[in-house]
Amino acid sequence: MAINNTPFTFDPDIVAQLTGTGKANPGFNGNPALGAGVTPVYAASIELAPLLQKSRFIIIVTNSTVGNATLTCALTPPSPGAGDLVIQINNDAGAARTITFGTGFRSTGTVVGTASKAILVSFYWDGLTWNETGRSSAAV
């Protein structure tokens, strides 16, 4: 049997979800039992990996050179009804950015940001894809 000496690297988003050490606030409404908030780096393409039954990602739009972004999903819950996903999009004070939901999502459309405002979009896992269940209007 061969030994695999490939170095192992931690995915910081997955570690934050498993340990409750999200980079934003720990869990929904500050409750770590409800899933850690994870803040991926803003880029033109952002891949999310919702691992827990209750996952929360906080997308902070801070890089004006990136412009708009597309979100995709890397991991899926093990069975239908096993997951709820909330994505919080915090727009910076610059121009409004458009967030598109790509592979893994069935949404009601893109999110067009409002300068200095946040929008919440929630999803439910049906066994094949993340289905949008609701979204807020732009709020402080």
N, C-alpha and C positions, 0 to 999 in steps of 0.2 A: 504494500500500500504506500502510495506516495504522500508526502506531506505537502500541504498547500501553504506556502510561505507568503501568499499575497497579503499585503498590508490591509488592515481593516480600517475603514474610515466611518465615523459616525455621521449620520444625516442629522444636522442640528434641529430640524423641524420635528423629526420623529422622536428624537431624544426629549425634546421639550414637551411633546404630547405625553410620552410615557412617564416622565418624571414629574410633570406638573410644573415645570420651570419655564413656562412660556415667556417669551421676551416682552410681551405687552402686559396684560393683566391675567392672573392665574384663574382661568375658568370663566364661565358665564356668570355675570354679576358677582365676581370675586369668589366664587365657590369652586375650589380645585376639583371636587368630585364631578363637576359638570364638564370637564375638559379644559385643557390649557389653551390659552390664546397664543398663536404662533405667528410671527411676523417674517414672512419670506422677503428677500431682497427684491425691490421693484425693478422690473426689467420688461422688455418687449414681450417675452414669453415667460410665464410663471407656472411651474408645475407644482401642484399641491398634492400632499400625501395624507389624506384624512385616515387616521389609523384607529381612533377611538370611536365609541358609539356616539359621543358628543364631541365633535371637533369644531374648533373656531380658528379661522385665519384672519389676520388683520393686514390688509394690503395698504401700505402707506405710500401714496403717490408723492415722491419728493424729488425725482430726478427729471428736470424739464427736458433734458436731451433724449430721454427714452420715448416720451410721448405716450401713445396709447399702448395697451397691453392685452394679451390673450391669456386666460387661465385655462389650464388643463389639469386632469387628475391622474396621478400615478398609481395609487393604491385604491382598492375597493373593500368595503366591509364584507364579511364572510357570507352573509345571507340577507335576503330581502327584509326590510324593516329594521336592520341592525344599525342604521346610522342616520344621524342628523348632522348637518354641516351648516355653519353660519360663516359667511364671509363679510367682513366689515371693510369697506373701502373708504379710506380717509384721504380726501383730495387736499393737495397743498394750496397755497394762496395764489399759485400761478394759473395758467389757463386750464379750463375743464379738460379732462382726459376721458377717453372712451375705453371701457373695459369690456372685452368680448369673452364669452364663455365658449370654449372649444371642446375638444375631445373629453368625453366623460360626463358632459353636462347637457341637460335639456332645460333651457331657460326660456323666459318670456321675451328675451331680447337683451341688447347690450345695456350697460350702465353708463350713462353720461354724467360725469362728475360735476359738482358745483364747487367753485373755489372755496376753500376753507371749511367744507362741510363733509359729513360722513353719510354713507348709505349702507344699510344692512341687507344682505340677500341670504335667504335660508333655503336649504335643499333637503330632500329626503331620498334615501337610497332604496330603489325598487328591485334590486338584484342585477340590474344591467346598467343603470345610469343614475346620475344625480338629477332629480327633478325639482325644479324651483317650486317652493310652497308659498313664497311671499317675499316682498321687499319693502323697505321703508322709503319715505321720501327723504330728501336731503335734510339732515339735521346738524345742529352744532356739534 
